[in-house]
Amino acid sequence: MVEIDSSLHLARPLGPASVGLQANTTPLTVQIQPQALFSILDHSSRRPPDQHRVIGTLLGTRSDADDSSITIHSSFAVGHTETTDQVEVDMEYQKAMLQLHMRANPKEVLVGWYATSSELNTFSALIQNHYSSQGEGTYPFPAVHLTVESKPGKDVEVRAYISSAVGVTPERAADSAAFVPVPYSINYSEADRSGVESLEGAKEAESRTTGIMTDIESLEKSLEDTLGMLDRVSKYVEGVIEEEEEPSTALGQFLLNTLALAPKVDPSDIEKDFNNHIQDVLTVSYLANMTCYGAVDDGWRRGWQPARRRQEAE
């Protein structure tokens, strides 16, 4: 018996908006930076016990080429009250905070909003349409709706959506929206790596605190992580050769491309360059210490000689 697909498939839904006022709904990808996600989680942890979810504004940048990629850099909380019958959002506060943030970060723009619940309802559509509106919203670009749900003992669940208004009348379209999932990724730069690793270290500590590693400790940990990854890859390759692991063409191609990027350098040359670098660092450190000690000694003598002359005159 043929199974009937009961799901509703919507491909780029269009609402009854006027011609020229329909926001762009072309496919895009969303990149989330850790500081924005941490700010959302902090807002969620500080919400009142009786509040189901909290919302806020997302700010970021769009790709220069075709606006098909959005990077979320930061976020700020927006107060709201929500009941079963109505929702109230402090839009005046949102406008003031947006203006202040764009003064401090002129390269960032409004890209959407977030909610700390994966639920999508009529109130979500109402808020989404406001953030997508012309003038105060992201029009003509789509507004990104980010849902971040965190429950004790479970992983953080993140989803990203764009939407288009739907409805048989303009009044109905104001509080209706078809949310379309879009791909996202959580990326961090090299400058953010140390902070993310420190937070990861605090996760395992009973006190939920951790110290900042020194440069040597950070280098040691990086080397240990690299050796661990090499060991894991080596075990996988050995398992494929011994027919104990399922081979993957995509993974093999990725490993081949990665190895092709590695420069072919003799180990003795690497050791020689490393020793030369150490000697340069020691020389710079020695000269810096000598300059510092010379300045201190010169200042001490300049201050000591007038004091001695005063004592002799007395």
C-alpha positions, -999 to +999 in steps of 0.1 A: +000+000+000+014+034-010+022+056+020+006+090+019+029+119+027+009+140+052+035+169+055+029+202+038+057+214+015+062+251+011+087+265-015+093+301-011+059+312+002+046+346-009+022+366+012-003+392+001+021+421+005+021+448-020+043+446-050+078+458-042+074+453-005+081+416-004+114+408+014+140+387-003+138+350+006+167+337-015+187+309+002+214+320+026+237+306+053+241+319+088+274+320+107+272+325+145+301+338+165+305+325+201+301+359+218+266+362+204+257+327+215+271+333+250+251+365+254+219+347+245+226+319+270+234+344+297+201+362+290+183+328+292+199+319+325+189+352+341+153+352+331+126+351+358+115+316+368+079+321+356+090+333+321+090+307+294+113+324+270+132+357+265+139+375+232+165+399+219+180+415+188+207+400+166+234+422+149+260+413+124+272+417+088+262+405+054+285+392+027+296+418+001+292+396-029+255+385-030+242+389+006+238+351+007+258+348+039+251+365+073+275+365+102+260+372+136+285+390+158+266+402+188+231+404+205+213+423+232+182+416+252+148+431+246+122+431+273+089+415+266+059+400+284+040+371+269+007+355+279-016+331+262-036+359+247-011+387+239+026+396+237+041+430+244+076+440+233+095+471+244+102+484+209+113+518+221+140+502+241+150+481+212+153+512+189+174+531+215+197+501+221+201+496+183+211+532+177+237+531+205+251+498+193+255+510+157+273+541+170+299+519+187+299+493+159+291+511+126+299+481+105+272+459+121+236+461+111+203+446+123+200+410+110+172+395+130+161+384+165+164+354+188+142+335+213+153+311+240+127+284+229+124+263+199+086+269+198+072+288+168+038+303+173+016+332+163+036+356+186+068+344+169+053+353+135+042+387+148+077+396+161+093+381+130+072+403+107+081+434+128+119+426+124+113+420+087+094+452+081+103+482+060+120+512+077+127+497+112+134+462+101+158+443+078+139+449+046+147+442+018+168+414+034+152+386+053+153+387+091+170+357+107+152+341+136+175+322+159+161+298+185+184+287+213+170+263+237+190+251+267+178+226+293+198+212+323+216+181+314+210+184+276+230+199+248+221+234+236+197+232+206+202+259+180+180+265+149+180+293+123+151+304+102+140+330+077+103+336+068+078+350+044+044+364+054+014+342+044-023+349+047-054+355+026-057+391+038-031+417+048-045+417+083-040+380+086-006+382+071+005+406+099+005+378+125+013+348+102+046+336+088+060+305+072+094+297+089+119+281+066+150+265+082+184+277+069+218+261+074+240+276+101+274+271+116+291+283+148+325+296+140+352+313+160+384+329+150+419+322+163+416+352+187+385+335+202+401+301+206+418+307+239+386+320+255+365+291+241+391+266+254+391+282+289+353+279+290+356+243+280+381+237+308+357+252+333+330+227+323+348+198+339+358+216+371+335+212+401+338+249+410+330+259+373+361+281+373+395+279+355+427+298+353+442+315+323+470+295+308+504+309+301+519+310+266+540+279+274+510+260+288+489+271+257+516+258+234+519+226+253+481+220+251+481+228+214+508+202+207+490+176+228+458+183+208+477+180+176+493+147+186+459+134+197+443+142+163+473+126+145+469+095+166+432+093+159+437+097+122+465+071+122+443+046+140+415+052+115+438+047+085+452+015+100+417+003+106+407+009+070+439-009+058+431-039+081+395-038+069+383-031+105+369+003+096+344+013+070+363+033+043+350+068+034+359+083+000+351+118+012+372+115+043+401+100+023+400+129-001+400+154+027+430+138+043+448+137+010+441+174+004+453+182+039+486+163+035+491+180+002+491+214+019+519+204+043+553+217+031+579+191+024+607+202+047+635+181+061+633+175+099+668+188+104+659+221+087+629+225+111+651+219+141+677+244+128+650+271+122+635+264+157+669+268+173+676+300+154+643+314+165+651+306+201+684+324+199+667+354+184+641+355+212+669+352+239+688+380+222+658+403+222+650+394+258+686+401+269+687+435+251+654+445+266+666+436+301+698+455+296+679+486+284+655+484+314+684+480+339+703+508+323+674+532+325+668+523+362+705+527+370+707+561+353+676+573+370+689+562+404+722+580+399+704+612+387+683+612+419+711+602+442+737+629+432+715+659+440+705+644+473+742+639+482+750+676+472+723+688+495+736+667+524+772+681+519+758+717+517+740+713+550 
